[in-house]
Amino acid sequence: MLRRFPRSGQMNGRRRAQSGYSLVELVITIAMILIVSALAAPSLIGYYRSARVRSAADTVSSYLNEGRQMAIKTNTPVCVRYTTSTIQYRQSTCGGTVLTVTGLTTSSSNVKLPDNISLSSTASAVFGNLGNATTGATYTVTDTVTNLTMTVTVTASGRITVP
């Protein structure tokens, strides 16, 4: 009796199933991923840049709110004095005693702004003991890399807004 052996790739008359992906399928999938990534990159970069300026404006807003809270807490006016790269809290007037905030200010009593961010303003905000701003101000936050800007406004009522 002759015995038949299955040919390679076949078992009992059936073909063995192949597993995995072919090279063509893999190349097409990678090409599609690259095309979608190339189309999405410009909008992601634009979003990143605008989010960076927004984050810096929110940071400046929180520093201003800190100065307002200090004025209410100490029951004396507090000036939030600015330079292009730092903010300082001063008691009574912008020429008054420098106030330090544990965990927020450096050894020179400066609050450092985020990297690549500059600050300009019409005036320094001075908050009264009731939280109102005796001197309102508009701060312009600029990303020095992209020149995108946002404004932070301090109104006479002490309200701090970032549009």
NUPA-761469 format. One line per field, with one value per residue: residue number from 1; residue in one letter; chain; x, y, z of N, C-alpha, C in turn. Coordinates in steps of 0.1 Angstrom, whole numbers, plus 5000, padded with zeros to 4 digits. Example, Ala and Ser with C-alpha at 12.3 -4.5 7.8 and 13.67 -1.06 7.14 Angstrom:
REM NUPA-761469
n 1;2 $
res A;S $
chain A;A $
n_xx 5132;5128 $
n_yy 4943;4978 $
n_zz 5078;5071 $
ca_xx 5123;5137 $
ca_yy 4955;4989 $
ca_zz 5078;5071 $
c_xx 5132;5129 $
c_yy 4967;5000 $
c_zz 5078;5079 $
***
This chain:
REM NUPA-761469
n 1;2;3;4;5;6;7;8;9;10;11;12;13;14;15;16;17;18;19;20;21;22;23;24;25;26;27;28;29;30;31;32;33;34;35;36;37;38;39;40;41;42;43;44;45;46;47;48;49;50;51;52;53;54;55;56;57;58;59;60;61;62;63;64;65;66;67;68;69;70;71;72;73;74;75;76;77;78;79;80;81;82;83;84;85;86;87;88;89;90;91;92;93;94;95;96;97;98;99;100;101;102;103;104;105;106;107;108;109;110;111;112;113;114;115;116;117;118;119;120;121;122;123;124;125;126;127;128;129;130;131;132;133;134;135;136;137;138;139;140;141;142;143;144;145;146;147;148;149;150;151;152;153;154;155;156;157;158;159;160;161;162;163 $
res M;L;R;R;F;P;R;S;G;Q;M;N;G;R;R;R;A;Q;S;G;Y;S;L;V;E;L;V;I;T;I;A;M;I;L;I;V;S;A;L;A;A;P;S;L;I;G;Y;Y;R;S;A;R;V;R;S;A;A;D;T;V;S;S;Y;L;N;E;G;R;Q;M;A;I;K;T;N;T;P;V;C;V;R;Y;T;T;S;T;I;Q;Y;R;Q;S;T;C;G;G;T;V;L;T;V;T;G;L;T;T;S;S;S;N;V;K;L;P;D;N;I;S;L;S;S;T;A;S;A;V;F;G;N;L;G;N;A;T;T;G;A;T;Y;T;V;T;D;T;V;T;N;L;T;M;T;V;T;V;T;A;S;G;R;I;T;V;P $
chain A;A;A;A;A;A;A;A;A;A;A;A;A;A;A;A;A;A;A;A;A;A;A;A;A;A;A;A;A;A;A;A;A;A;A;A;A;A;A;A;A;A;A;A;A;A;A;A;A;A;A;A;A;A;A;A;A;A;A;A;A;A;A;A;A;A;A;A;A;A;A;A;A;A;A;A;A;A;A;A;A;A;A;A;A;A;A;A;A;A;A;A;A;A;A;A;A;A;A;A;A;A;A;A;A;A;A;A;A;A;A;A;A;A;A;A;A;A;A;A;A;A;A;A;A;A;A;A;A;A;A;A;A;A;A;A;A;A;A;A;A;A;A;A;A;A;A;A;A;A;A;A;A;A;A;A;A;A;A;A;A;A;A $
n_xx 5008;5006;5017;5006;5022;5018;5021;5045;5033;5008;4982;4967;4953;4945;4954;4979;4973;4984;5002;5005;5016;5018;5046;5038;5014;5023;5040;5021;5005;5023;5029;5005;5002;5024;5016;4992;5003;5020;5001;4988;5008;5014;4991;4993;5017;5011;4990;5005;5022;5004;4992;5013;5018;4993;4995;5016;5003;4983;4998;5010;4986;4979;5000;4995;4970;4979;4993;4972;4957;4976;4975;4950;4952;4973;4963;4973;4983;4996;5020;5024;5052;5069;5094;5110;5114;5108;5088;5080;5068;5058;5055;5030;5038;5052;5078;5083;5089;5103;5084;5085;5075;5070;5082;5075;5089;5123;5157;5163;5140;5124;5099;5101;5095;5081;5103;5116;5096;5084;5075;5055;5041;5016;5016;5025;5005;4987;4974;4947;4938;4914;4912;4908;4920;4941;4956;4950;4960;4974;4989;5012;5019;5045;5056;5089;5100;5081;5068;5041;5014;4995;4971;4969;4946;4941;4915;4899;4883;4898;4896;4910;4917;4921;4918 $
n_yy 4988;5021;5050;5083;5113;5145;5175;5202;5228;5220;5204;5174;5178;5204;5239;5255;5281;5315;5337;5371;5402;5413;5427;5447;5456;5466;5487;5504;5511;5525;5546;5559;5567;5585;5605;5615;5625;5645;5663;5671;5683;5712;5725;5716;5726;5754;5754;5747;5769;5791;5781;5782;5810;5816;5802;5815;5840;5833;5826;5851;5864;5849;5856;5883;5881;5870;5891;5908;5894;5894;5921;5923;5905;5916;5941;5964;5985;5969;5968;5955;5952;5953;5940;5933;5906;5897;5898;5918;5920;5948;5967;5990;6013;6014;6019;6009;5987;5955;5926;5892;5860;5829;5801;5811;5834;5843;5842;5869;5881;5882;5872;5849;5850;5827;5809;5825;5845;5878;5908;5936;5968;5993;6005;5998;5976;5986;5973;5979;5977;5966;5950;5963;5979;6005;6016;6008;5985;5974;5946;5933;5903;5886;5862;5856;5841;5836;5860;5862;5877;5884;5900;5910;5923;5946;5959;5988;5979;5958;5934;5909;5901;5878;5877 $
n_zz 5000;4991;5005;5008;5011;5024;5004;5007;5027;5027;5045;5049;5025;5027;5025;5044;5067;5063;5085;5097;5080;5047;5029;5012;5023;5047;5039;5027;5049;5065;5048;5047;5074;5075;5057;5068;5092;5082;5072;5095;5111;5107;5119;5145;5154;5153;5172;5195;5198;5202;5226;5243;5247;5258;5282;5294;5298;5315;5337;5344;5351;5374;5391;5394;5407;5430;5441;5446;5465;5486;5493;5503;5525;5541;5546;5535;5507;5478;5453;5421;5406;5375;5353;5322;5324;5350;5380;5408;5441;5460;5489;5498;5479;5445;5450;5474;5503;5494;5490;5500;5488;5500;5483;5458;5451;5442;5456;5454;5457;5434;5410;5386;5352;5327;5304;5274;5273;5274;5291;5290;5299;5305;5330;5364;5384;5412;5441;5463;5499;5499;5478;5454;5425;5427;5408;5377;5351;5319;5309;5285;5272;5256;5234;5228;5208;5188;5186;5192;5210;5240;5261;5295;5316;5342;5359;5374;5395;5404;5391;5372;5340;5312;5279 $
ca_xx 5000;5014;5012;5008;5027;5013;5031;5048;5023;4994;4980;4955;4946;4942;4965;4982;4970;4996;5000;5013;5012;5028;5054;5030;5004;5031;5044;5009;5001;5033;5028;4992;5005;5032;5008;4983;5012;5025;4990;4985;5019;5013;4981;4998;5027;5004;4984;5015;5027;4994;4990;5025;5015;4982;4999;5023;4994;4976;5008;5011;4974;4980;5009;4987;4960;4987;4996;4959;4955;4986;4970;4938;4957;4981;4955;4980;4985;5007;5024;5030;5061;5073;5104;5107;5115;5105;5077;5083;5058;5063;5045;5025;5040;5061;5091;5082;5096;5101;5078;5088;5065;5077;5079;5072;5100;5137;5164;5163;5125;5118;5091;5106;5085;5085;5114;5112;5084;5087;5064;5055;5029;5014;5019;5024;4992;4987;4961;4944;4936;4901;4913;4906;4932;4942;4962;4948;4971;4973;5001;5013;5028;5050;5065;5100;5104;5072;5062;5027;5011;4983;4971;4963;4941;4937;4905;4899;4877;4907;4894;4921;4912;4929;4908 $
ca_yy 5000;5033;5061;5096;5123;5159;5184;5212;5239;5214;5193;5167;5184;5219;5248;5261;5296;5323;5347;5383;5411;5413;5439;5458;5461;5474;5500;5513;5516;5535;5558;5566;5574;5597;5615;5622;5633;5657;5672;5676;5690;5727;5730;5712;5736;5766;5753;5747;5783;5799;5776;5787;5824;5816;5797;5826;5851;5828;5827;5865;5867;5843;5865;5896;5877;5868;5905;5913;5886;5899;5934;5921;5898;5925;5953;5975;5984;5961;5971;5944;5959;5944;5943;5925;5892;5894;5906;5920;5926;5958;5971;6004;6019;6007;6021;6005;5975;5943;5915;5879;5850;5816;5792;5818;5844;5838;5849;5883;5885;5883;5861;5847;5846;5815;5811;5831;5853;5891;5915;5951;5973;6007;6009;5987;5976;5987;5969;5985;5968;5959;5942;5971;5984;6020;6019;5997;5984;5964;5939;5926;5891;5884;5851;5862;5833;5837;5873;5862;5884;5884;5910;5908;5936;5948;5970;5996;5971;5947;5922;5906;5893;5873;5875 $
ca_zz 5000;4990;5014;5002;5020;5020;4998;5016;5027;5027;5055;5046;5013;5029;5026;5057;5067;5066;5095;5095;5070;5036;5028;5005;5033;5057;5033;5025;5062;5070;5040;5051;5087;5072;5050;5078;5101;5075;5070;5108;5117;5108;5129;5158;5157;5156;5185;5205;5200;5209;5239;5251;5250;5267;5294;5301;5302;5327;5348;5348;5358;5387;5398;5397;5417;5443;5447;5451;5478;5496;5497;5512;5537;5549;5548;5530;5493;5472;5439;5414;5397;5365;5344;5310;5327;5363;5387;5422;5450;5468;5499;5497;5465;5437;5455;5488;5507;5486;5497;5495;5489;5501;5472;5446;5447;5443;5467;5452;5458;5420;5405;5373;5341;5319;5294;5261;5275;5279;5296;5290;5306;5306;5344;5374;5391;5427;5447;5476;5509;5497;5466;5442;5419;5427;5395;5368;5341;5309;5306;5272;5273;5243;5232;5221;5197;5177;5186;5195;5222;5247;5271;5307;5320;5356;5360;5387;5405;5408;5383;5363;5329;5301;5269 $
c_xx 5009;5008;5015;5012;5022;5024;5034;5038;5009;4994;4967;4947;4942;4955;4967;4979;4983;4993;5009;5008;5023;5035;5047;5020;5011;5035;5033;5005;5010;5032;5015;4995;5014;5025;4999;4991;5016;5014;4987;4995;5018;5003;4986;5008;5021;4996;4994;5020;5017;4991;5002;5023;5004;4986;5007;5014;4986;4986;5009;4998;4974;4989;5003;4977;4967;4990;4983;4955;4964;4981;4958;4943;4964;4974;4963;4981;4997;5008;5029;5039;5067;5086;5101;5107;5111;5093;5082;5070;5064;5051;5042;5026;5050;5076;5093;5091;5093;5095;5082;5077;5072;5073;5077;5083;5114;5144;5165;5149;5119;5110;5095;5095;5090;5096;5108;5099;5089;5074;5065;5041;5028;5018;5019;5011;4995;4974;4959;4940;4922;4901;4911;4919;4932;4948;4959;4959;4967;4987;5001;5023;5032;5059;5077;5104;5094;5065;5047;5025;4997;4983;4964;4959;4937;4928;4906;4892;4886;4905;4905;4916;4922;4919;4909 $
c_yy 5012;5044;5074;5106;5137;5167;5195;5223;5233;5204;5187;5174;5199;5227;5254;5276;5304;5334;5359;5391;5410;5426;5450;5464;5470;5487;5509;5519;5527;5547;5566;5574;5586;5608;5623;5630;5646;5667;5679;5685;5705;5732;5727;5722;5750;5766;5753;5761;5792;5794;5781;5801;5824;5812;5808;5837;5846;5829;5841;5869;5861;5851;5878;5893;5875;5881;5911;5907;5891;5913;5933;5915;5908;5938;5965;5974;5976;5965;5959;5951;5949;5949;5934;5910;5888;5903;5907;5925;5936;5964;5986;6011;6011;6009;6016;5992;5963;5932;5902;5869;5836;5807;5798;5828;5837;5845;5864;5889;5888;5870;5860;5844;5834;5819;5816;5839;5867;5898;5930;5955;5988;6013;5996;5987;5977;5984;5975;5974;5961;5951;5950;5975;5999;6025;6007;5996;5973;5959;5932;5915;5887;5871;5856;5854;5835;5851;5873;5869;5882;5895;5905;5921;5936;5961;5977;5988;5960;5934;5921;5896;5890;5870;5861 $
c_zz 5000;4999;5008;5013;5015;5014;5008;5015;5028;5038;5051;5035;5015;5029;5040;5057;5070;5076;5092;5083;5059;5036;5022;5015;5043;5051;5031;5038;5067;5061;5044;5064;5084;5066;5060;5088;5095;5073;5084;5115;5118;5118;5143;5163;5161;5169;5196;5208;5207;5223;5248;5256;5260;5281;5302;5305;5314;5339;5353;5356;5372;5396;5403;5408;5431;5449;5453;5464;5489;5501;5506;5525;5546;5552;5544;5515;5489;5457;5433;5403;5388;5358;5332;5313;5341;5368;5401;5429;5459;5477;5497;5484;5458;5441;5469;5491;5498;5495;5491;5497;5489;5490;5459;5442;5449;5454;5466;5452;5444;5417;5390;5363;5334;5309;5281;5262;5280;5283;5295;5295;5304;5319;5352;5381;5406;5432;5460;5486;5508;5484;5453;5437;5419;5415;5387;5358;5331;5306;5293;5274;5259;5243;5223;5209;5185;5176;5187;5208;5227;5257;5283;5313;5335;5356;5373;5398;5411;5400;5373;5352;5318;5290;5262 $
***
